[in-house]
Amino acid sequence: MARHVNFGLWYDFRNPDPWRVPFETLYEDCLEQIVEAERLGFDSVWMTEHHFCDDGYTPSPLVIGGAIGARTKTMRIGTNLMVLPLHNPIRIAEDSATLSLLTKGRFDLGVGIGYRDLEFRQFGRELKHRPSLVEEAITIIRRAWAGERINFEGKRFQVGDLRVTPAPEHTPKLYLGAMAEPAIDRVARVADGFLSTGGIGHDVYLECLKKHGKDPADGVIIAGSWAIISDDPEREAAAVGPHALYQCNQYIEWGAFGPPDTTPRFPDAQTALSQGLYRLWDADTAVTEFIKLLRDYPQIRDLHIWARLPGETVAAGQRRLEYVSKHVLPKVRAAL
C-alpha cells in the first residue's frame, strides 16, 4: 500500500544583525515563499518559538500561522515547537482552536519543555517546574479542545468550571518535542507524537512506547531534518557556513544541547557543518538517505527542512527549495 508522508519547511524568522533586513520585508518574503512552496509540492510548514532574542527569533508563531493559513489552500501548518511552560494553557487552547477553525483543520500544535532561563524568569516560571507545567497544560488543552467543562486543580494551574469556546471542529494533534531520554519517555506517555530534531531519539521513542504498553507501529514521528540539499554541496557549504555557525552556536549558548557553561561552541563554520546536526547532500544522496530513513521509521509522518538559515536571504533558501521540489521529492514519493 502506498504510504503518504508530508514534506515540509521549517521557519524561525531570525534576522541577525550582520545580515539584517527590515522585518516587514523578511516576513513578506517568507510568506510569499511559503505560498510558492505549496505550489512546488511542499505539504507542510512548521514554525518555532523563542523570546527576547536580538535576532528577532519569532515570539508569535500562531500569529504567523494565521497569516500562512490565509494565503495557502492545502498546506498543513504546525509548530515545531512552542515553549509550552511559558504559556497559559487556556490561551494556547483558544488560539490553537481558532487557528484550526480558520484553516479548516490544517493546524497541529507542537510544544516543548523549554530550556532558556531568561524566558522562564521573564514569564514568571521556574525551570525546575517544567515537567508539571507541561503535563498539566497538555491535560487542560485536551479538555478545552474537547469542548468539555474544565475543573482542574494542579500544582501549577487551577481552572474552575470553565468551557473554552469555540472548540475546534477538527481537533489538532498535540505533539511534544524532546531530546533527553526522560523527556522522550514523557512524549510516549502523553503526546500524540514525537517532534524530533536531527534524527535524535527515534529508537528511544519506540522503546518508550513499548514500555508504556503501546504498539510502536502506532507511533508518530514528526521529523525536523537539518539537511542542506544543493546541486553543489561544496559550494553551498561555503555560502551557508557563517549562518550555520551562528545558528548552532546560538542554540548551544541558550542551553539547547546541555549546560551552556560546559557545552563547547563550534570554533568555525567547517566544524559546525561537519560535526553538528547538518547534512550537506546533493539530490541523489538526499533521495537515498530520505528513503532509508522513512523505511527504517515508518512512524515518520512529516519530514521537514529549514527553509533558510538565520541571516540567509530568502532567495538563497528558495534556490534549494526549488532544487528539492524538482529532484528529491518526486523520487522519494515514488519510492513510497
Number of C-alpha atoms within 10 A of each C-alpha: 4 8 11 11 18 18 20 27 22 23 23 22 24 21 23 19 11 8 12 15 13 8 13 8 10 17 14 11 14 21 17 14 18 24 17 16 23 18 15 15 18 23 20 23 27 26 23 23 22 18 17 12 13 10 16 16 20 21 18 14 23 24 13 15 23 19 13 21 22 11 14 18 14 15 24 22 27 26 25 29 23 26 24 22 28 21 15 14 23 20 12 19 24 19 15 24 28 21 24 25 18 15 22 15 19 20 30 22 23 27 26 23 23 23 18 17 13 13 20 18 12 12 11 8 18 15 17 8 13 20 14 16 24 24 19 20 23 21 14 22 22 18 20 25 23 17 16 15 14 20 13 15 11 12 9 15 16 13 15 11 10 14 18 20 15 13 21 23 15 16 19 21 16 20 26 30 27 22 20 13 13 11 17 25 19 20 23 26 17 15 20 18 24 29 31 24 19 17 15 17 18 21 12 16 28 24 17 22 22 14 14 11 10 15 13 18 12 13 20 22 24 23 25 22 22 19 18 25 24 22 16 12 16 12 10 17 21 12 13 20 18 19 19 25 22 18 17 20 20 13 15 19 17 16 18 17 15 15 13 14 10 9 14 13 16 17 10 14 20 16 14 22 22 12 11 17 16 16 18 18 20 20 21 13 13 22 21 14 14 17 18 12 14 19 13 10 17 16 21 23 18 19 22 22 21 21 26 25 26 25 22 20 17 18 13 15 19 18 13 18 27 16 16 23 18 14 18 21 20 13 16 19 16 10 14 13
